[in-house]
Amino acid sequence: MTTVPTTREQCAALDAADPLGPLRKEFTLPPDAVYLDGNSLGVLPVRTPEVVRRTVEEEWGQGLITSWNAAGWTELPYVLGDRIAPLVGAAAGEVLVCDSVSVNLFKVLTAALRMRPGRHTVLGERDTFPTDLYIAEGVTGLFEGTRSVLLDSLDQLDEQLAGGDVAAVVLSQVDYRTGVLLDMAEITARVHRAGALMIWDLCHSAGALPIDLTACQADFAVGCTYKYLNAGPCAPAFLYAAPRHHAEVRQPLTGWFGHAEPFAFRPEYRPTEGIGRFLTSFPPLLALAGLRATLEIWEQVDLELVRAKSLALTGLFMARCAEFAPGLEIVTPAEPERRGSQVALRHPDGFPVVQALIERGVIGDFRAPDLMRFGFTPLYISYTDVWDAAEALREVLASGEWRDERFNRRGAVT
């Protein structure tokens, strides 16, 4: 979209011509509400309950233990990883579905430190999602003399890399607070020139924009499946390892599913070949059912169309906010190449404003101290949804209804 619509009628015309529009019916959307929190938890795909039912009643209920083979349970971490691979620019055998983002980051970061003996520093960005910082702190505590250094800004990256002591850098491709999109290829190249390994957190980019881990020469990546991918609350995460590292890598959680012969029940550990050596135990099977269902939808999706619509939706929302609320700070970059699929607005009373919006049926969220976040999932958010959400925000700010005491109760869910 080159021209930002200026009326709701123009938005409706864009919806009618939207090539992704037919996919909206694939999702269970809340009635009389605009859901702009898919960057925290995606909505329920219509097909998911049936896939979960089949898994429970047929594969478990009827097949019982035979379903490990008959229903292909044993291979699901690999099969689903291969289905995610095209969404992140990877090939078959390079992505694995397992565990949580935190556990997977622990595994790849520990492996990275072992691959760079003699180096003692892990770099991260201070404002990245806290679990990444906590895991880095925990991992470095296991290696004597190793430290975790937090950058206040990426402007400090080259200075820190110059010392030759950095083993690995951990960054989020999209900032969870502001929606700022980093240049993955450029940053990875800088890290590699310094001899360090690059680990990317894709939680706020997978399913929101095209990613090319292979072209960027990333070393490792982790990501979740319950945001833009819509796999369900706390669905298993995924892990990527560049194939050039598979033979060398040693991860610390050497559980039986990562064994070369898991059903031989040998007392000594011998890792399997390839990406499978990052397996520890089998992921929760019923949670995998939600991922199986949503990936059926993603196989119909052109990520270039997703990206184009994402930029159009976020651009529309920012343009409307700039028009009616000059005192509202738009934190997300205006430049398309620098933003993900969310818009962050700064307001000193952001929490009650978000609560007032939720009461009106516009569901966003809040991040302390003053950021209101609105996520735009192109598969089910329409242009008229964005227009209506911006209009609701205008009315909330103009009326001052957010000042009502009930919207300031911090026990409210955001």
Beta strands, then each sheet from edge to edge (+ up, - down):
strand 1: 27-28
strand 2: 34-35
strand 3: 44-45
strand 4: 95-97
strand 5: 121-125
strand 6: 147-151
strand 7: 166-172
strand 8: 197-201
strand 9: 220-223
strand 10: 238-241
strand 11: 329-330
strand 12: 342-346
strand 13: 362-363
strand 14: 365-367
strand 15: 371-375
sheet 1: 1+ 3-
sheet 2: 2+ 13+
sheet 3: 4+ 10- 9+ 8+ 7+ 5+ 6+
sheet 4: 11+ 12- 15+ 14-
end
